[in-house]
Amino acid sequence: MSDLKQTALDYHRLPVPGKVATLITKPTATARDLALAYSPGVAEPVRAIAQNPDDAYAYTGKGNLVAVISDGTAILGLGDLGPLASKPVMEGKGVLFKRFANIDVFDIEVDAREPGHFIDVVKAIAPTFGGINLEDIAAPHCFKIEQALIEALDIPVFHDDQHGTAIIIAAALTNALEIQGKRIGDCRIVLVGVGAAGTNALRLLIALGADKAKLRAVDRIGVLHSGLADLPPHHAQFAVPTSDRTLEDACRGADVFIGVSAPNLLSAEMLMSMAPRPVVFALANPDPEISPELAHSLRDDLIMATGRSDYPNQVNNVLAFPFIFRGALDCRASRISEGMKLACVKALAELAREPVPASVLAAYGVDKMGFGPDYILPKPFDPRLIERLPPAVADAAAKEGLARQPYTPYPRG
């Protein structure tokens, strides 16, 4: 672990501090080049944009520029360490946007503890960007912030901690249930950790056909049931009439367990009490709600996923957010809708059922890989992701009247 710590620090420090930098996209070798880049030539696009604001997409980088913005109140699994400490994560997000979807990013760390202040800051700087990716903002403020910005702005706003994980969970569960021979509407689903990711995972699963009456949402107070008073809105929407009170109660006979909470919450006894052919997504990082070794030693009929890259079926947000934004930017969508998220879910699930390219096998050092209990999601380095997901997202935007231009793929770089 000490070696990893030093290696990580050196990676971020050398040969220059940080992970991202800016790139000049036009010639600057001559005096004429500079005259075009700045004065007097720059006056021409300024005048054009003043007359027609949409020309900003033609003459500036706005259309391929996303702001990754955080207040540092929920940094990865590290908690509230403040905006400055969040900067390495926000730079890292920029790396992923650029590496997987050729999207440019400015990372912005905002020292604003009150949601209204944060909202005002983002609204004020929004003209710079083609989209806003909110990141590592604690619940429940994240819900208010995202909704207010979606309503106020005419560019896509996406809180990845809410929606990215939910999209990957939904795609993975679609395929896991197919393999297990179960229909989502018939399944009893237990989700532990009703925060940003958990809340939106449940919403998306209901949109896919899950029966709310069969859902058991579990938080620190236990099962969210209709007898509880004064629940916050993001909890109250999932409270159902039930005699279940504990996680142990909820797991008994359950078809699906989804954990977005804390290590070692799913005991051996709870796993053994689940229905035949269960699906277990233990997504707490770095230590899951139950270790894969223990889970597989107890049951040979389960399908399991974690948030870790060293086990099969990693639930990884990078499968969603770069391609959601790529599709949204390339059709100039005014926002990211539920339909666009569901289109991404469907495209991801379908892609995992196709033969795996040789380049992916080589990247992961294996001879074979294919749809089954240990492969329910595509791998992040699958080159087909950029080919399939953005057009699916853009097509959904067009069908909902949210696209402001025909889908035009941005150069992949």
N, C-alpha and C positions, 0 to 999 in steps of 0.2 A: 504493500500500500504506500509506503514512503517513497518507493521508486516511481510509482504512478503519480504521486503528488508532485515530485520534482520534474518529471517528464511533462506533466500538464502545464506547470508554471513556465518551463523553458519553451514549450510550444507557443504559449501566448506572448512570451517576451522577445523571442529571437526569430529572425534576424532584426525585425523591427517590432515595437509593441503593437499588440492588437491583431485582429484577423481580417479586417476589411480596409479598403482604401478606395479612392475615386479613380475613374478612368476617363481620359479625354477621348472623345469619339470623332473629332474632326481634325483636319490638318492644322498644324501650328508652326510650320517650318519657315514661313516667309512673313514679311511685313504685310503683304496683302491678306494672308491667312488671319493675322491678328486684327486687321481692319474689318474683316468679315465677322470674326468671333466677338469682337467688342465694338468700340466706336470707330467709324460711324455705322458699320453694317448692321449692328444689333438693333438699330432703331427700326428697321423694316419689320421684323417679326413682332416687335413691341407694338407697333401701330396696328398690325394685322390682328393681334390678340385683343387689343383694346376694342376693335370693331367687332370681332367675333371670338368670344372666349374659347370656343371649341378648337380654334387654331392652336391653342397651347399644346394640343395632342400632336399637331403636325410639326411644330417648330421647337418644342422643348422635350425633355425626357419625362414629362409628367406621366405619360401613358404607360411607362414601364417602371415606374418608381412607387414603391410601397414604403410606408412608414411603419417600423416596428417600434411600438410605444409601450412603455411600462412605468408603473409607479414603484416597482420593487417590493410590493406587499406580499407576494407569493412566489418567490424565486425557486423554481424547480421543487425539490423536496426540502429546501433549506429555510423556507418561511419568509418572514418580513425582515429583510436586511437593508431595505432602502434602495432608492433609485440608482445611486452610483454603483453599488454592488451588483446590480442587475445588468450592468453594461456588457460584461463578457458573454452573458446569455443572449442579449439582444444582438450583439455582433455575430454570435454563433447562428442565430436565426437568419441573419442576413446571408451568411455563408450558405446555408441550406437553400434559401430562396434562389441564390445565384447558381449554385452547383446543379440543382435539379430542374430549375425552370427558367434560368437566365433572366431573373427578375432583379432589378437593382433595388437596394434598400438604404435608407437612412435610419439608423437606430437612434431613438430619442428617449431619454430617461427624464421623467417629469417629477419634480419635487412638489407634489400636490396631494395632500392627504385627504382632502375633502372632495367627494365625487364631483360636485358642481364646479370646483376650481379646475379639476382635471379635464372635465368635459369642455369647459371654456377654452383651455389651452389647445386642445386637439382641434376644436372648431376653428380656432384662429389660424392654425398652421395648415389646415386641410387643403387650401388651394394649391399647395406645392405638389400634391401627391395624386396618383391614380387610384390608390387604395390604402386602407388603414388596417394593420394587423395589431390588435391589442394583445398583450402578453403579460403573464405572471401578475395579474391583478386579483386580489383576494375576493372571494364571495363574502357577503352578498353585493358589495359595491360593483363587482364586474357586471352584474346583470343590468343595473341601472345605467352604468356608463355606456355599455354597448347599445342598449335600446335607445338612449337619448341621442347617441351619435348616428345611429341608423336613420332616425327620424329627421335629424338636422342636416345631414350631408347627402349629396347625390353621387357619391362614390362608394364602392364596397367597403364595409366595416365588418371585421371578423375577429372575434376573440377566440384564438386557437385553442386555448385551454378548455373552453366550453365545447367547441364544435369539432375540432380536429380529432381528439380522442374518440368522441361519439361516433364520427363517421367510420373510423377504423374498427371500433367495436361492432358497429352494425354490419359492416362488410364481412368481418371475421365470423360473426354469429350466423349470418345468412349461410355461409358455407359450412360451418360446423354442424348446424342443424340439418343441412342437406345430407351430410355424411352420416349423421346419427339417425336419419330417417324420421325427423320430427318437423312439425309445422309450428311456426312461431306463435300463431294464435292459440295453440293448444298448450303451450309451455308455461310452467310456473317459473318465473324469473326472479331471482334474488339479486339485488344490487346493494353493495355496502359502500357508503361514502357519498352522500347526496350533496356534493359541492358543485363546482362549476362543470366538471367533466361528467359526473354522475347524473346531474339534473338533465343535461342535454342528451346523454346517452339514452335515458329513459324516454324522453320526448321523441327521439328518433326511432326507437324501437316500437313505440306506440304507432308512429306514422307508418312503420313497416308492417303493422298488423298485430302487434302484441296486445293481449287482452289486459287492460289496466287492472281489472279485478284479480288477475293472477299475478300481478307484480307485488313484490315485497321490497320496499325501499327501507334501508336500515341505516340509521345514523347513530350518533353518540347516545341518544336517548332510547335507542332500540328501534323496533319496527314502527314506521310511521303509519298510524291507524286513525280512523275517523273519530275516535274518542278523545284524541289529544286536542287541547285548546291552545290558542295563541302560537300556532306554528308560523314561521315565516313563509311568505308566499311560495318560495322555491321548494319548500318542503310540503306545504299544505296540498299542492296539486297532485301529490302522489299518495296521500293518506287514503286508505281504503278500509272498509269494514272487515275486520278480521280479529280472531282471538290470538293470533301470533303476537308475541311481545318481544322475543329475543331472536338473535341470529340463529341460535340452535333451533327454535321453533320454525323459523322461516325456511331453513335448509331442508327440513324433513319433507321428503317427496319432491324436492325442487328439481327441475330439469337443467336449470342454468344458474351458475353463480358468477357474478361479475364484481370484482373488488377493485375499487379505486380509493383505497383507504390507507391501511397500515399493515405492517408485517404480522404474519402468524395468527391472523384472526380466524381462519378457517381450520378448525381442528380435524383430526383424523375421524373422530366420531361424527362430526357434521358431514364430512365428505361421504362417509359410509352410509349416512341416512338419506342421501340424495337418490333420485329415481334412477332406473337403469339408463345406461348410455348418457351420462351427464356431460355438460360442457362447463368447464371451469376456466374463467379468465381472471387470473390473479395478477393484477397490474400495478400493485404498489412497488415503488422503486427505491432503493436497489433490492430490497428484500420483499418478496411477494407474500400475499396472504397465506399461502401454503407453498412449500417448496415443490417443484416438479418431481424431484426424486421421491419424496414422501407420497405425493399424490399418485404417481404411477405404481408405487409399491403396494398401494392399498387397492387400486382399481385398474383393471386392464381394459375397461370399456369406456374410458373417458377421453375427451379431447381437451387439451389444455393450451392456454396462451398466457404469456407474461409480457411485461414491459421491457424485458431484457434481451439483448442481442445474442447472448450465449446459450439461449434455448430456442427450440423451434417456435414458430408462430408469434413473433414479436409484434405487439400492437404499438406501432410507431407512427406518430403524427406526420412524419415526413412523407408518408404515402398519400397525404391529403392536401395539406395547406399550400404547397407550391403549385399544385395543379389546379386547385380551386381558384387561386388568384390568377394563374395563367389564363384559364378559360374566361374568367370575369373581365380581366384587362383586355383580352383580345377581341371581345365583343363589346367592350366598353359598357359593361353592365352597371346599372345605377345602384345595385345592392346584391347581396348574396342571399338567396331565398332558400326555403326548406326544399323546394323542388330541385334546386341546383345541388344541394347537399345529398339528396336522395339519388340524383343522377350519378354523383361521384361514388356513392355506396354501391350502386348497381354495376358500374364500370369496373370497380375494384374487384368485386366478387366474381364477375364474369372472367376477368383477366386471369385470376388464380386457377381457373378450370382449364385453361389452355396449356399446350405444351410449353415448357420453359426453354427459352433460347440458350444456345451454347455459351454465349457471353456471360449470362448470369451464372451458369454452372461453373465457369472458369473463375468468376469473381469470388465465388464462395468456396472454391476448391473441392467440388464434389462431382461425381460422375453422373448422378441422376437426381432429379427433384420433380415432384409432381403432385397434383391435387390429391389430398388425403389427410389423415389425422395430424401429420406433422407439417402440412403445407396448405394452409387455408387462406393465406394472403400472399400477394406478390412481394418480391424483395425490393428494397428501395433502389437498387441499382438496375432494375429491370428497365431497359430503354423503351419499352412499350407504354410505360406510364405516361410519358409526355405526349405520346401519340394518341392515346385513347381518352385520358381523363379530361384534358382541357376542352376538346370538342364536345364531349358529352355534357359538360357543365355549361358551355356556351349555348348548346342546343336547347337545354332546359331554360336558360335565360331568355332565349328568343321566343320560346313557346309561351312564356309568362309575360311577354312584353317588356322585359327588363333590359334587353340588349339595345344599344343605340347605334350599332353598326353591324354588318355581317361579320361573322367570325373570320378573322384574318390572322393566321398564326404568326407570332413574332419570331424573328430569326433565332435559332436555338443556340447560336454562338459556339 
